[in-house]
Amino acid sequence: MKMKVEIITPVYYKKPDFITGESEKRKQYLFKCAACGAELGIDFQKQIQNCWTGKTDEVTDREHEELKAHYGIGSSNKSHEGGLPVFDKVACTPCSGQYYTYSGVNEFSNSTFTVQIQGIAKDGK
Ligand SMILES: [Zn+2]
């Protein structure tokens, strides 16, 4: 897996981009396509819903393994800030670009979550 453009790279200390109950109005983490400038979004709830499998349906098992290797997720399966790593794929319709996203999801109390966006990278293919 070769990433052509990395828009966000992982850090160990990061303020949450989403907190259940505090930032409900924020549905998505927005970023701009590096190729065409279109606005793209990462759906926070979708990352939370998939935190136990570690990936959304858009990401294949093979891509999942490659993404874990790319971001250095070891057998402990912890995201950089200590949560559960969740991978998703976001397509840019105008330029048919594809982005892989890496989020850290933490359940800090019963059914309350934080989401940290740890990686956004454009596929090199
Ligand atoms: Zn684009």
Backbone and ligand atoms as CSV (ligand in chain L), in Angstrom:
chain,resi,resn,atom,element,x,y,z
A,1,MET,N,N,0.843,-1.197,0.000
A,1,MET,CA,C,0.000,0.000,0.000
A,1,MET,C,C,0.880,1.249,0.000
A,2,LYS,N,N,0.753,2.023,-1.061
A,2,LYS,CA,C,1.519,3.275,-1.160
A,2,LYS,C,C,0.545,4.444,-1.064
A,3,MET,N,N,0.788,5.295,-0.080
A,3,MET,CA,C,-0.077,6.464,0.052
A,3,MET,C,C,0.533,7.624,-0.704
A,4,LYS,N,N,-0.275,8.221,-1.553
A,4,LYS,CA,C,0.229,9.302,-2.395
A,4,LYS,C,C,0.289,10.623,-1.620
A,5,VAL,N,N,-0.772,10.917,-0.913
A,5,VAL,CA,C,-0.848,12.161,-0.149
A,5,VAL,C,C,-1.340,11.829,1.255
A,6,GLU,N,N,-0.654,12.335,2.267
A,6,GLU,CA,C,-1.142,12.156,3.635
A,6,GLU,C,C,-1.614,13.517,4.141
A,7,ILE,N,N,-2.901,13.621,4.370
A,7,ILE,CA,C,-3.482,14.894,4.816
A,7,ILE,C,C,-3.345,15.024,6.329
A,8,ILE,N,N,-3.530,13.917,7.032
A,8,ILE,CA,C,-3.357,13.900,8.493
A,8,ILE,C,C,-2.503,12.684,8.828
A,9,THR,N,N,-1.530,12.866,9.700
A,9,THR,CA,C,-0.721,11.730,10.156
A,9,THR,C,C,-0.882,11.605,11.676
A,10,PRO,N,N,-0.736,10.380,12.193
A,10,PRO,CA,C,-1.082,10.112,13.596
A,10,PRO,C,C,-0.210,10.855,14.617
A,11,VAL,N,N,-0.835,11.203,15.728
A,11,VAL,CA,C,-0.133,11.772,16.884
A,11,VAL,C,C,-0.624,11.035,18.131
A,12,TYR,N,N,0.194,11.082,19.196
A,12,TYR,CA,C,-0.165,10.340,20.408
A,12,TYR,C,C,-1.094,11.118,21.330
A,13,TYR,N,N,-0.997,12.454,21.277
A,13,TYR,CA,C,-1.882,13.268,22.103
A,13,TYR,C,C,-2.705,14.143,21.184
A,14,LYS,N,N,-3.985,13.978,21.277
A,14,LYS,CA,C,-4.855,14.698,20.356
A,14,LYS,C,C,-6.166,15.005,21.049
A,15,LYS,N,N,-6.628,16.235,20.879
A,15,LYS,CA,C,-7.944,16.594,21.385
A,15,LYS,C,C,-8.986,15.860,20.559
A,16,PRO,N,N,-10.047,15.335,21.196
A,16,PRO,CA,C,-11.066,14.617,20.421
A,16,PRO,C,C,-11.706,15.518,19.354
A,17,ASP,N,N,-11.954,14.940,18.209
A,17,ASP,CA,C,-12.683,15.655,17.162
A,17,ASP,C,C,-14.182,15.515,17.363
A,18,PHE,N,N,-14.562,14.513,18.166
A,18,PHE,CA,C,-15.978,14.287,18.458
A,18,PHE,C,C,-16.110,13.741,19.870
A,19,ILE,N,N,-17.089,14.248,20.627
A,19,ILE,CA,C,-17.398,13.724,21.960
A,19,ILE,C,C,-18.907,13.542,22.038
A,20,THR,N,N,-19.364,12.338,22.386
A,20,THR,CA,C,-20.805,12.095,22.531
A,20,THR,C,C,-21.385,13.076,23.542
A,21,GLY,N,N,-22.492,13.710,23.162
A,21,GLY,CA,C,-23.171,14.610,24.077
A,21,GLY,C,C,-22.658,16.035,24.059
A,22,GLU,N,N,-21.438,16.236,23.603
A,22,GLU,CA,C,-20.877,17.591,23.595
A,22,GLU,C,C,-20.799,18.193,22.209
A,23,SER,N,N,-20.637,17.329,21.229
A,23,SER,CA,C,-20.495,17.877,19.877
A,23,SER,C,C,-21.392,17.114,18.902
A,24,GLU,N,N,-22.619,16.849,19.358
A,24,GLU,CA,C,-23.555,16.067,18.544
A,24,GLU,C,C,-23.861,16.733,17.209
A,25,LYS,N,N,-23.763,18.063,17.189
A,25,LYS,CA,C,-24.093,18.763,15.949
A,25,LYS,C,C,-23.049,18.490,14.862
A,26,ARG,N,N,-21.862,18.147,15.303
A,26,ARG,CA,C,-20.824,17.807,14.336
A,26,ARG,C,C,-21.010,16.360,13.906
A,27,LYS,N,N,-21.534,16.154,12.724
A,27,LYS,CA,C,-21.785,14.790,12.255
A,27,LYS,C,C,-20.551,14.216,11.567
A,28,GLN,N,N,-19.776,15.109,10.972
A,28,GLN,CA,C,-18.671,14.656,10.133
A,28,GLN,C,C,-17.414,15.467,10.400
A,29,TYR,N,N,-16.306,14.826,10.182
A,29,TYR,CA,C,-15.027,15.537,10.143
A,29,TYR,C,C,-14.797,15.915,8.689
A,30,LEU,N,N,-14.719,17.210,8.421
A,30,LEU,CA,C,-14.616,17.657,7.036
A,30,LEU,C,C,-13.164,17.902,6.629
A,31,PHE,N,N,-12.843,17.505,5.412
A,31,PHE,CA,C,-11.528,17.806,4.851
A,31,PHE,C,C,-11.672,18.009,3.349
A,32,LYS,N,N,-10.648,18.613,2.779
A,32,LYS,CA,C,-10.714,18.905,1.352
A,32,LYS,C,C,-9.883,17.899,0.558
A,33,CYS,N,N,-10.420,17.502,-0.581
A,33,CYS,CA,C,-9.698,16.597,-1.468
A,33,CYS,C,C,-8.424,17.295,-1.957
A,34,ALA,N,N,-7.303,16.601,-1.828
A,34,ALA,CA,C,-6.018,17.186,-2.204
A,34,ALA,C,C,-5.898,17.366,-3.716
A,35,ALA,N,N,-6.686,16.629,-4.469
A,35,ALA,CA,C,-6.587,16.696,-5.927
A,35,ALA,C,C,-7.523,17.741,-6.521
A,36,CYS,N,N,-8.770,17.810,-6.054
A,36,CYS,CA,C,-9.744,18.687,-6.718
A,36,CYS,C,C,-10.373,19.709,-5.779
A,37,GLY,N,N,-10.099,19.616,-4.480
A,37,GLY,CA,C,-10.607,20.617,-3.551
A,37,GLY,C,C,-12.032,20.390,-3.077
A,38,ALA,N,N,-12.664,19.321,-3.525
A,38,ALA,CA,C,-14.034,19.024,-3.082
A,38,ALA,C,C,-14.040,18.752,-1.579
A,39,GLU,N,N,-15.167,19.100,-0.921
A,39,GLU,CA,C,-15.260,18.879,0.516
A,39,GLU,C,C,-15.735,17.453,0.786
A,40,LEU,N,N,-14.971,16.743,1.614
A,40,LEU,CA,C,-15.285,15.355,1.942
A,40,LEU,C,C,-15.460,15.238,3.444
A,41,GLY,N,N,-16.145,14.175,3.877
A,41,GLY,CA,C,-16.421,14.045,5.303
A,41,GLY,C,C,-16.251,12.631,5.825
A,42,ILE,N,N,-15.817,12.546,7.070
A,42,ILE,CA,C,-15.753,11.270,7.779
A,42,ILE,C,C,-16.883,11.283,8.797
A,43,ASP,N,N,-17.788,10.318,8.703
A,43,ASP,CA,C,-18.955,10.248,9.574
A,43,ASP,C,C,-18.548,9.689,10.945
A,44,PHE,N,N,-18.704,10.508,11.989
A,44,PHE,CA,C,-18.257,10.082,13.324
A,44,PHE,C,C,-19.017,8.842,13.818
A,45,GLN,N,N,-20.350,8.842,13.670
A,45,GLN,CA,C,-21.137,7.705,14.181
A,45,GLN,C,C,-20.769,6.404,13.487
A,46,LYS,N,N,-20.450,6.513,12.209
A,46,LYS,CA,C,-20.063,5.312,11.455
A,46,LYS,C,C,-18.771,4.712,12.026
A,47,GLN,N,N,-17.855,5.567,12.452
A,47,GLN,CA,C,-16.611,5.058,13.048
A,47,GLN,C,C,-16.914,4.392,14.385
A,48,ILE,N,N,-17.806,5.028,15.174
A,48,ILE,CA,C,-18.172,4.466,16.481
A,48,ILE,C,C,-18.871,3.114,16.300
A,49,GLN,N,N,-19.792,3.056,15.332
A,49,GLN,CA,C,-20.544,1.810,15.101
A,49,GLN,C,C,-19.636,0.653,14.695
A,50,ASN,N,N,-18.501,0.971,14.102
A,50,ASN,CA,C,-17.607,-0.089,13.613
A,50,ASN,C,C,-16.366,-0.281,14.484
A,51,CYS,N,N,-16.416,0.247,15.719
A,51,CYS,CA,C,-15.197,0.216,16.531
A,51,CYS,C,C,-14.816,-1.186,16.987
A,52,TRP,N,N,-15.773,-2.129,17.014
A,52,TRP,CA,C,-15.417,-3.481,17.468
A,52,TRP,C,C,-14.857,-4.344,16.336
A,53,THR,N,N,-15.236,-4.024,15.097
A,53,THR,CA,C,-14.652,-4.762,13.969
A,53,THR,C,C,-13.390,-4.073,13.465
A,54,GLY,N,N,-13.268,-2.771,13.727
A,54,GLY,CA,C,-12.054,-2.053,13.337
A,54,GLY,C,C,-12.057,-1.517,11.923
A,55,LYS,N,N,-13.137,-1.760,11.196
A,55,LYS,CA,C,-13.232,-1.236,9.839
A,55,LYS,C,C,-14.685,-1.174,9.412
A,56,THR,N,N,-14.968,-0.298,8.440
A,56,THR,CA,C,-16.308,-0.242,7.868
A,56,THR,C,C,-16.381,-1.242,6.713
A,57,ASP,N,N,-17.578,-1.427,6.162
A,57,ASP,CA,C,-17.773,-2.378,5.062
A,57,ASP,C,C,-17.017,-1.970,3.796
A,58,GLU,N,N,-16.675,-0.683,3.690
A,58,GLU,CA,C,-15.961,-0.196,2.504
A,58,GLU,C,C,-14.528,-0.734,2.435
A,59,VAL,N,N,-13.991,-1.099,3.581
A,59,VAL,CA,C,-12.591,-1.535,3.653
A,59,VAL,C,C,-12.547,-3.065,3.616
A,60,THR,N,N,-11.789,-3.620,2.678
A,60,THR,CA,C,-11.679,-5.084,2.584
A,60,THR,C,C,-10.742,-5.599,3.684
A,61,ASP,N,N,-10.781,-6.925,3.922
A,61,ASP,CA,C,-9.907,-7.512,4.932
A,61,ASP,C,C,-8.439,-7.284,4.583
A,62,ARG,N,N,-8.131,-7.387,3.301
A,62,ARG,CA,C,-6.751,-7.185,2.860
A,62,ARG,C,C,-6.298,-5.740,3.095
A,63,GLU,N,N,-7.174,-4.790,2.730
A,63,GLU,CA,C,-6.863,-3.376,2.977
A,63,GLU,C,C,-6.696,-3.114,4.466
A,64,HIS,N,N,-7.531,-3.781,5.268
A,64,HIS,CA,C,-7.465,-3.624,6.713
A,64,HIS,C,C,-6.070,-4.011,7.230
A,65,GLU,N,N,-5.575,-5.158,6.764
A,65,GLU,CA,C,-4.232,-5.611,7.164
A,65,GLU,C,C,-3.171,-4.616,6.713
A,66,GLU,N,N,-3.304,-4.129,5.469
A,66,GLU,CA,C,-2.328,-3.180,4.927
A,66,GLU,C,C,-2.358,-1.847,5.670
A,67,LEU,N,N,-3.556,-1.421,6.025
A,67,LEU,CA,C,-3.680,-0.155,6.762
A,67,LEU,C,C,-3.078,-0.271,8.159
A,68,LYS,N,N,-3.312,-1.412,8.810
A,68,LYS,CA,C,-2.734,-1.612,10.146
A,68,LYS,C,C,-1.202,-1.591,10.057
A,69,ALA,N,N,-0.668,-2.192,8.998
A,69,ALA,CA,C,0.786,-2.195,8.812
A,69,ALA,C,C,1.287,-0.780,8.506
A,70,HIS,N,N,0.570,-0.065,7.642
A,70,HIS,CA,C,0.967,1.293,7.272
A,70,HIS,C,C,1.036,2.206,8.500
A,71,TYR,N,N,0.053,2.069,9.394
A,71,TYR,CA,C,0.005,2.945,10.564
A,71,TYR,C,C,0.676,2.334,11.797
A,72,GLY,N,N,1.272,1.171,11.639
A,72,GLY,CA,C,2.007,0.571,12.749
A,72,GLY,C,C,1.134,0.136,13.905
A,73,ILE,N,N,-0.077,-0.360,13.591
A,73,ILE,CA,C,-0.958,-0.882,14.644
A,73,ILE,C,C,-0.507,-2.307,14.953
A,74,GLY,N,N,-0.059,-2.538,16.165
A,74,GLY,CA,C,0.488,-3.845,16.536
A,74,GLY,C,C,-0.590,-4.810,16.993
A,75,SER,N,N,-0.146,-5.924,17.591
A,75,SER,CA,C,-1.080,-6.966,18.010
A,75,SER,C,C,-1.972,-6.513,19.166
A,76,SER,N,N,-1.541,-5.468,19.875
A,76,SER,CA,C,-2.371,-4.942,20.957
A,76,SER,C,C,-3.610,-4.227,20.410
A,77,ASN,N,N,-3.578,-3.917,19.093
A,77,ASN,CA,C,-4.699,-3.267,18.406
A,77,ASN,C,C,-5.160,-1.978,19.083
A,78,LYS,N,N,-4.184,-1.119,19.391
A,78,LYS,CA,C,-4.511,0.181,19.990
A,78,LYS,C,C,-4.226,1.274,18.965
A,79,SER,N,N,-5.104,2.276,18.935
A,79,SER,CA,C,-4.830,3.435,18.098
A,79,SER,C,C,-3.813,4.314,18.817
A,80,HIS,N,N,-3.262,5.296,18.120
A,80,HIS,CA,C,-2.157,6.086,18.663
A,80,HIS,C,C,-2.477,6.751,19.999
A,81,GLU,N,N,-3.746,7.218,20.164
A,81,GLU,CA,C,-4.089,7.891,21.421
A,81,GLU,C,C,-4.623,6.893,22.445
A,82,GLY,N,N,-4.600,5.582,22.106
A,82,GLY,CA,C,-4.954,4.562,23.095
A,82,GLY,C,C,-6.323,3.937,22.944
A,83,GLY,N,N,-7.030,4.292,21.888
A,83,GLY,CA,C,-8.374,3.746,21.691
A,83,GLY,C,C,-8.382,2.608,20.691
A,84,LEU,N,N,-9.551,2.394,20.115
A,84,LEU,CA,C,-9.709,1.337,19.114
A,84,LEU,C,C,-9.534,1.939,17.724
A,85,PRO,N,N,-8.634,1.363,16.912
A,85,PRO,CA,C,-8.460,1.895,15.566
A,85,PRO,C,C,-9.596,1.460,14.632
A,86,VAL,N,N,-10.153,2.403,13.902
A,86,VAL,CA,C,-11.224,2.119,12.939
A,86,VAL,C,C,-10.843,2.719,11.588
A,87,PHE,N,N,-10.923,1.884,10.554
A,87,PHE,CA,C,-10.555,2.343,9.218
A,87,PHE,C,C,-11.786,2.440,8.331
A,88,ASP,N,N,-11.773,3.487,7.498
A,88,ASP,CA,C,-12.890,3.721,6.581
A,88,ASP,C,C,-12.315,4.218,5.256
A,89,LYS,N,N,-13.160,4.230,4.264
A,89,LYS,CA,C,-12.755,4.683,2.938
A,89,LYS,C,C,-13.749,5.745,2.490
A,90,VAL,N,N,-13.236,6.861,1.995
A,90,VAL,CA,C,-14.092,7.950,1.534
A,90,VAL,C,C,-13.766,8.208,0.063
A,91,ALA,N,N,-14.793,8.188,-0.771
A,91,ALA,CA,C,-14.577,8.415,-2.201
A,91,ALA,C,C,-14.864,9.861,-2.549
A,92,CYS,N,N,-14.045,10.425,-3.435
A,92,CYS,CA,C,-14.292,11.771,-3.959
A,92,CYS,C,C,-14.924,11.596,-5.331
A,93,THR,N,N,-16.214,11.935,-5.424
A,93,THR,CA,C,-16.938,11.716,-6.677
A,93,THR,C,C,-16.395,12.561,-7.840
A,94,PRO,N,N,-16.157,13.881,-7.651
A,94,PRO,CA,C,-15.700,14.704,-8.792
A,94,PRO,C,C,-14.428,14.189,-9.468
A,95,CYS,N,N,-13.461,13.697,-8.696
A,95,CYS,CA,C,-12.193,13.294,-9.324
A,95,CYS,C,C,-11.948,11.793,-9.199
A,96,SER,N,N,-12.934,11.061,-8.724
A,96,SER,CA,C,-12.846,9.619,-8.423
A,96,SER,C,C,-11.591,9.224,-7.645
A,97,GLY,N,N,-11.199,10.112,-6.746
A,97,GLY,CA,C,-10.103,9.806,-5.826
A,97,GLY,C,C,-10.627,8.975,-4.665
A,98,GLN,N,N,-9.714,8.269,-3.983
A,98,GLN,CA,C,-10.102,7.466,-2.831
A,98,GLN,C,C,-9.210,7.757,-1.645
A,99,TYR,N,N,-9.844,7.957,-0.506
A,99,TYR,CA,C,-9.092,8.235,0.715
A,99,TYR,C,C,-9.337,7.137,1.739
A,100,TYR,N,N,-8.272,6.747,2.405
A,100,TYR,CA,C,-8.401,5.865,3.557
A,100,TYR,C,C,-8.363,6.746,4.790
A,101,THR,N,N,-9.216,6.433,5.742
A,101,THR,CA,C,-9.212,7.211,6.975
A,101,THR,C,C,-8.971,6.286,8.162
A,102,TYR,N,N,-8.309,6.824,9.153
A,102,TYR,CA,C,-7.959,6.089,10.368
A,102,TYR,C,C,-8.410,6.923,11.556
A,103,SER,N,N,-9.308,6.360,12.352
A,103,SER,CA,C,-9.817,7.056,13.531
A,103,SER,C,C,-9.509,6.243,14.778
A,104,GLY,N,N,-9.342,6.936,15.886
A,104,GLY,CA,C,-9.238,6.279,17.186
A,104,GLY,C,C,-10.536,6.524,17.930
A,105,VAL,N,N,-11.178,5.438,18.366
A,105,VAL,CA,C,-12.457,5.554,19.067
A,105,VAL,C,C,-12.265,5.091,20.513
A,106,ASN,N,N,-12.666,5.929,21.449
A,106,ASN,CA,C,-12.565,5.602,22.874
A,106,ASN,C,C,-13.942,5.658,23.511
A,107,GLU,N,N,-14.305,4.575,24.223
A,107,GLU,CA,C,-15.538,4.602,25.016
A,107,GLU,C,C,-15.127,5.017,26.416
A,108,PHE,N,N,-15.359,6.296,26.768
A,108,PHE,CA,C,-14.854,6.774,28.064
A,108,PHE,C,C,-15.829,6.539,29.194
A,109,SER,N,N,-17.109,6.333,28.875
A,109,SER,CA,C,-18.038,5.770,29.849
A,109,SER,C,C,-19.120,5.087,29.043
A,110,ASN,N,N,-20.107,4.493,29.717
A,110,ASN,CA,C,-21.084,3.660,29.026
A,110,ASN,C,C,-21.745,4.380,27.846
A,111,SER,N,N,-21.489,3.906,26.640
A,111,SER,CA,C,-22.089,4.457,25.415
A,111,SER,C,C,-21.725,5.910,25.133
A,112,THR,N,N,-20.683,6.410,25.750
A,112,THR,CA,C,-20.202,7.748,25.414
A,112,THR,C,C,-18.801,7.613,24.840
A,113,PHE,N,N,-18.625,8.221,23.698
A,113,PHE,CA,C,-17.411,7.990,22.933
A,113,PHE,C,C,-16.701,9.291,22.579
A,114,THR,N,N,-15.401,9.174,22.380
A,114,THR,CA,C,-14.670,10.234,21.696
A,114,THR,C,C,-14.108,9.628,20.415
A,115,VAL,N,N,-13.967,10.482,19.412
A,115,VAL,CA,C,-13.354,10.058,18.161
A,115,VAL,C,C,-12.221,11.024,17.841
A,116,GLN,N,N,-11.059,10.460,17.575
A,116,GLN,CA,C,-9.915,11.235,17.124
A,116,GLN,C,C,-9.596,10.833,15.695
A,117,ILE,N,N,-9.568,11.788,14.801
A,117,ILE,CA,C,-9.162,11.469,13.433
A,117,ILE,C,C,-7.640,11.419,13.416
A,118,GLN,N,N,-7.100,10.243,13.151
A,118,GLN,CA,C,-5.644,10.035,13.247
A,118,GLN,C,C,-4.956,9.964,11.889
A,119,GLY,N,N,-5.694,9.647,10.864
A,119,GLY,CA,C,-5.051,9.550,9.558
A,119,GLY,C,C,-6.023,9.743,8.416
A,120,ILE,N,N,-5.592,10.538,7.428
A,120,ILE,CA,C,-6.336,10.643,6.168
A,120,ILE,C,C,-5.282,10.550,5.084
A,121,ALA,N,N,-5.398,9.557,4.208
A,121,ALA,CA,C,-4.382,9.374,3.185
A,121,ALA,C,C,-5.025,8.990,1.861
A,122,LYS,N,N,-4.450,9.530,0.789
A,122,LYS,CA,C,-4.969,9.235,-0.546
A,122,LYS,C,C,-4.208,8.024,-1.101
A,123,ASP,N,N,-4.983,7.121,-1.642
A,123,ASP,CA,C,-4.430,5.912,-2.239
A,123,ASP,C,C,-3.506,6.278,-3.406
A,124,GLY,N,N,-2.388,5.587,-3.499
A,124,GLY,CA,C,-1.419,5.897,-4.543
A,124,GLY,C,C,-1.694,5.235,-5.880
A,125,LYS,N,N,-2.689,4.338,-5.932
A,125,LYS,CA,C,-2.951,3.590,-7.160
A,125,LYS,C,C,-3.482,4.483,-8.273
L,1,ZN,ZN,ZN,-11.320,15.031,-5.526
